[in-house]
Amino acid sequence: MPTIAIVGAGPGMGLAIARTFGSRGFDVALIARTKEKLQTLVDQLGQEGITAAAFPADVLDRASLTAALDAAKARFGTLDVLEYSPAPHSPVPGFTTATPSEVTVDNLQPQIEYTFYGAVTAARAVLPAMREAGAGTLLFTTGGGSVNPVPMFGNVNAAGGALRNWVINLHNELADTGVYAAHVAIDVWIGEGGPEGIPSATPEQIAPLYWDLHESRDQPEAVFNG
């Protein structure tokens, strides 16, 4: 049974992606900070006939993230797809937004640690086995600002842009290895009731894009804009 590991799993996009792959025969490894919230998702998926397990870790703690992915490999035997999309839904100490002219090393560094360094750590935990097998999928998610930055998120977009650059380059490096890497930029408000004038989409509308990328394996990037 193939397995997808979802880093940053939550009740929105993470659950929708888990259902998208799980309904197509995948087991699911869920990775996020809070064990109790993960267990709720495991139980929900289990009621839908999808085998899932929780592996708590903080992406800012690179050793714990690597350990969680190693534990998921031990539990399921293989990790065939990695999806990385941590998003702070509650306040995280040291996290603030800043316009480009307000960006400092101090308010940029946490964003880089969370968005970019966490992604690199996750990839390094799974990529060697994928290379050896000659198969695997690596999908990394950012907001639309990684492609078209907006001033109010100067530091957030800079970190997302760094991740985007690295993922597209990883895609180029892995060509003809059997391992596929791609960047997903979600350029809409996720969920109902977004700000006026900003397009929105539900996680259930967005999640099939991840399956399409995994299946087609022919583009380094997809931007979801409704």
PLY file of the C-alpha trace (Angstrom):
ply
format ascii 1.0
element vertex 226
property float x
property float y
property float z
element edge 225
property int vertex1
property int vertex2
end_header
0.00 0.00 0.00
1.53 3.39 -0.95
1.77 6.07 1.72
1.57 9.85 1.72
3.18 11.90 4.51
1.51 15.25 5.09
3.60 17.75 7.04
1.50 20.52 8.53
-1.64 18.38 8.58
-4.76 20.15 9.79
-8.55 20.04 9.38
-8.45 22.10 6.16
-6.03 21.40 3.31
-4.24 18.58 5.13
-7.43 16.60 5.69
-8.62 17.26 2.14
-5.33 16.05 0.66
-5.39 13.01 2.96
-8.88 12.14 1.71
-7.88 12.71 -1.91
-4.99 10.25 -1.69
-6.56 7.95 0.87
-9.64 7.38 -1.28
-7.29 6.23 -4.02
-5.63 3.54 -1.94
-2.98 5.44 0.02
-2.21 5.12 3.71
-1.67 8.47 5.39
1.00 9.70 7.83
-0.07 12.97 9.48
2.59 15.27 10.93
1.92 18.44 12.93
2.60 19.89 16.36
-0.46 18.81 18.37
-1.01 15.11 19.02
-4.65 15.53 20.04
-5.61 17.40 16.87
-3.80 14.83 14.75
-5.65 11.99 16.48
-8.96 13.65 15.65
-7.97 13.60 11.98
-6.83 9.97 12.23
-10.20 9.03 13.70
-12.10 10.93 10.99
-10.13 9.24 8.23
-10.53 5.86 9.89
-14.31 6.24 9.86
-14.02 6.78 6.10
-12.00 3.59 5.64
-8.62 5.33 5.28
-5.68 4.02 7.30
-3.88 6.93 8.98
-1.48 7.48 11.86
-0.27 10.54 13.77
3.37 11.56 14.18
3.66 14.76 16.25
6.56 17.08 15.39
7.38 20.77 15.19
8.83 21.86 11.84
10.93 24.42 13.72
12.60 21.50 15.52
14.40 19.83 12.65
15.43 16.78 14.67
11.81 16.12 15.69
10.63 16.48 12.10
13.21 14.00 10.84
12.32 11.60 13.68
8.61 11.82 12.84
9.23 11.00 9.18
11.53 8.14 10.19
8.78 6.82 12.49
6.25 7.07 9.67
8.58 5.07 7.40
8.95 2.44 10.12
5.17 2.26 10.58
4.19 2.08 6.93
7.33 0.64 5.33
7.65 3.33 2.68
6.83 6.98 2.09
5.86 7.39 -1.55
4.57 10.98 -1.46
5.63 13.90 0.74
3.38 16.95 0.95
4.75 19.90 2.90
2.41 22.76 3.81
2.74 23.98 7.38
0.62 27.05 8.08
0.39 28.67 11.52
-3.31 28.75 12.37
-2.57 29.97 15.88
0.00 32.51 17.10
3.57 31.26 16.93
6.13 33.08 19.11
8.36 35.31 16.99
6.06 35.24 13.95
4.99 38.62 12.65
4.25 39.93 9.19
6.20 42.84 7.73
6.20 44.94 4.58
9.36 44.75 2.46
10.75 47.96 3.95
10.02 46.67 7.47
11.75 43.33 6.95
14.63 42.67 9.32
16.76 39.61 9.87
14.84 39.05 13.11
11.36 38.97 11.55
12.49 37.14 8.41
14.47 34.35 10.07
11.47 32.58 11.69
9.66 32.57 8.35
12.71 31.07 6.63
13.05 28.44 9.37
9.39 27.47 9.14
8.76 27.60 5.42
12.10 26.82 3.79
14.37 25.02 6.26
11.52 22.75 7.36
10.88 21.79 3.74
14.56 21.02 3.14
14.65 18.91 6.31
11.57 16.94 5.29
12.91 16.34 1.80
16.26 15.10 3.09
14.46 12.62 5.33
12.65 10.93 2.44
14.61 11.64 -0.74
17.44 9.08 -0.38
14.97 6.16 -0.24
13.01 7.61 -3.15
16.17 7.93 -5.24
17.11 4.35 -4.44
13.64 3.15 -5.42
13.57 5.33 -8.54
10.11 6.56 -7.59
8.46 9.15 -5.36
6.68 12.49 -5.30
7.61 15.64 -3.38
5.00 18.42 -3.25
5.59 21.74 -1.46
2.89 24.33 -0.85
3.06 28.10 -0.43
0.65 30.97 -0.82
0.25 32.88 -4.05
2.58 35.56 -2.72
5.56 33.33 -3.45
4.83 33.98 -7.14
3.15 37.40 -7.01
4.25 39.05 -3.75
2.08 41.53 -1.89
3.54 44.26 0.35
1.75 43.32 3.58
3.50 39.92 3.57
7.02 41.05 2.67
8.80 38.58 4.93
6.33 35.70 4.45
6.50 36.02 0.66
10.31 36.18 0.69
10.47 32.86 2.54
7.89 31.33 0.20
9.82 32.63 -2.79
12.99 30.97 -1.54
11.16 27.66 -1.15
9.63 28.00 -4.62
13.03 28.63 -6.22
14.55 25.60 -4.50
11.66 23.28 -5.38
11.69 24.20 -9.07
15.44 23.64 -9.09
14.97 20.31 -7.29
12.47 19.35 -10.00
15.14 20.13 -12.60
17.78 18.10 -10.78
15.53 15.06 -10.35
14.50 14.88 -14.00
14.86 11.31 -15.33
15.39 9.83 -11.83
11.79 8.69 -11.34
11.41 11.10 -8.43
9.14 14.09 -9.06
9.14 17.43 -7.23
6.70 20.31 -7.69
5.63 23.56 -6.08
1.98 24.44 -5.46
1.03 28.09 -4.93
-2.49 28.56 -3.58
-3.49 32.02 -4.78
-6.97 32.13 -3.23
-8.52 32.50 0.20
-8.96 28.95 1.53
-12.46 28.39 2.91
-15.64 30.36 3.15
-16.05 34.04 3.94
-12.77 35.51 2.75
-12.11 39.24 2.38
-14.27 41.03 -0.16
-12.83 41.00 -3.65
-10.48 38.06 -2.99
-11.40 34.79 -4.71
-11.93 31.80 -2.44
-12.04 28.03 -2.76
-12.67 25.17 -0.37
-9.93 22.67 0.48
-12.01 20.04 -1.31
-11.86 22.09 -4.51
-8.08 22.57 -4.26
-6.92 19.11 -3.13
-7.46 17.26 -6.47
-4.69 19.41 -7.94
-2.19 17.51 -5.79
-3.37 14.18 -7.17
-3.22 15.54 -10.71
0.40 16.62 -10.21
1.33 13.26 -8.68
-0.22 11.47 -11.65
0.93 13.71 -14.52
4.45 14.43 -13.17
5.17 16.87 -16.00
5.30 20.37 -14.51
7.49 21.94 -11.82
4.75 24.23 -10.55
1.00 24.75 -10.38
-0.77 27.91 -9.26
-4.32 27.46 -8.01
-6.31 30.64 -8.56
-9.85 29.31 -8.73
0 1
1 2
2 3
3 4
4 5
5 6
6 7
7 8
8 9
9 10
10 11
11 12
12 13
13 14
14 15
15 16
16 17
17 18
18 19
19 20
20 21
21 22
22 23
23 24
24 25
25 26
26 27
27 28
28 29
29 30
30 31
31 32
32 33
33 34
34 35
35 36
36 37
37 38
38 39
39 40
40 41
41 42
42 43
43 44
44 45
45 46
46 47
47 48
48 49
49 50
50 51
51 52
52 53
53 54
54 55
55 56
56 57
57 58
58 59
59 60
60 61
61 62
62 63
63 64
64 65
65 66
66 67
67 68
68 69
69 70
70 71
71 72
72 73
73 74
74 75
75 76
76 77
77 78
78 79
79 80
80 81
81 82
82 83
83 84
84 85
85 86
86 87
87 88
88 89
89 90
90 91
91 92
92 93
93 94
94 95
95 96
96 97
97 98
98 99
99 100
100 101
101 102
102 103
103 104
104 105
105 106
106 107
107 108
108 109
109 110
110 111
111 112
112 113
113 114
114 115
115 116
116 117
117 118
118 119
119 120
120 121
121 122
122 123
123 124
124 125
125 126
126 127
127 128
128 129
129 130
130 131
131 132
132 133
133 134
134 135
135 136
136 137
137 138
138 139
139 140
140 141
141 142
142 143
143 144
144 145
145 146
146 147
147 148
148 149
149 150
150 151
151 152
152 153
153 154
154 155
155 156
156 157
157 158
158 159
159 160
160 161
161 162
162 163
163 164
164 165
165 166
166 167
167 168
168 169
169 170
170 171
171 172
172 173
173 174
174 175
175 176
176 177
177 178
178 179
179 180
180 181
181 182
182 183
183 184
184 185
185 186
186 187
187 188
188 189
189 190
190 191
191 192
192 193
193 194
194 195
195 196
196 197
197 198
198 199
199 200
200 201
201 202
202 203
203 204
204 205
205 206
206 207
207 208
208 209
209 210
210 211
211 212
212 213
213 214
214 215
215 216
216 217
217 218
218 219
219 220
220 221
221 222
222 223
223 224
224 225
